[in-house]
Amino acid sequence: MSLFSRARQAEPRTPLTDVDLVLADLDGVVYAGPGPIPHAVESLLEVERTRRLGYITNNAARTDATVAAHLTELGLHVAPDEVVTSPQAAMRLLGGLIPSGSTVLVIGGDGLVVEAEKAGYRVTRSADDAPQAVVQGFAPEVGWRELAEAAFALKVPEDEGGIPWIATNTDWTIPQARGLAPGNGTLVSAVHTAVGRLATVAGKPETPIFEEAVARFGARRPLFIGDRLDTDILGANRAGIDSVLVLTGVDRPKHVLAAPEGSRPTFVVGDLRELHEPYPEIETAGDVVSVRGASVRIDGPDVVILSEGERPIDLLRAGAAAIWRTGRQIYGFRVPERLYADPFHRP
């Protein structure tokens, strides 16, 4: 499926039609910082009534049990095994590189330490302990000293006998209640700059974390909800999973319009209430693309709004479909500001 090639159906179809498992990202989708994003909890509770619901997170700072407790406090019903974390995916990767019982230098918080110990590894915080691998994940307390230990342990290139380096994820930012803060990708980049090596990534947009989730739930038709094109949607596409981009987190309408082919979602919604609404067809007539009452035409280098329609989300859907179907890059167009206006909620 794609945003602009859905077949006409006799019955209205929602993003949830035929789906047996919904997998939701957390930061920017369910919550921003400690608090819930508007409409997220009640919308997911409605999902719970008819389908399996699980959660995927690149954030390595907390354990699956801690995440489940947080979600339960927000009003959801979540058990620890319904939370799939990037540290769990990292341990799957690590298991193919070094044996259980090895010493691992962990850069990160409890979420990573607990999973490393559960996998049978001996955790150290010092490069002086001759670790056989470095695993790095986000935690608010990670600072220069911890990054320096990683650099010391990784000073020898892997092709010259150096040890493996696994990053739970490389998200550049993480949504917080006060705005966007540096994410694990920023911290991994600091170590990369110091040692000139690249980490192997376990979480989104790589496929191990999605494969773990689908296998754990035994899903045949999963749907993934995320707020980032470069990790969430790209990762779902690589894993062959339909995806929803929700505009309550990092990526904004202008990013949707500019999305490269591999990072385009199946559905775009303003907030999670729209999971339960009929998803409009993308209709084309010559060079005109329409979604309900919104219509956009490509005229050479110009993107022309013919009708804004009644809902900003429909105008964005029409504009994205019109631009995407040309196969041209966004910088080749003159795009009216109204098309990437941003009335959608974000932290």
Secondary structure as UniProt FT lines:
FT   TURN            3..4
FT   TURN            15..18
FT   STRAND          21..24
FT   TURN            28..30
FT   STRAND          31..32
FT   TURN            33..34
FT   STRAND          35..36
FT   TURN            38..39
FT   HELIX           40..48
FT   TURN            49..50
FT   STRAND          52..57
FT   HELIX           64..73
FT   TURN            74..75
FT   HELIX           80..82
FT   STRAND          83..85
FT   HELIX           86..95
FT   TURN            96..97
FT   TURN            100..101
FT   STRAND          103..107
FT   HELIX           110..118
FT   TURN            119..120
FT   STRAND          122..124
FT   HELIX           127..129
FT   STRAND          133..136
FT   TURN            140..141
FT   HELIX           144..153
FT   HELIX           158..160
FT   STRAND          165..167
FT   STRAND          173..176
FT   TURN            177..178
FT   STRAND          179..182
FT   HELIX           184..195
FT   STRAND          200..201
FT   TURN            204..205
FT   HELIX           208..217
FT   STRAND          222..226
FT   HELIX           229..233
FT   HELIX           234..238
FT   TURN            239..240
FT   STRAND          242..246
FT   TURN            247..248
FT   HELIX           253..257
FT   HELIX           261..263
FT   STRAND          267..269
FT   HELIX           272..276
FT   STRAND          283..285
FT   TURN            286..287
FT   STRAND          288..291
FT   TURN            292..293
FT   STRAND          294..299
FT   TURN            300..301
FT   STRAND          302..308
FT   HELIX           312..326
FT   HELIX           330..332
FT   HELIX           337..340
//
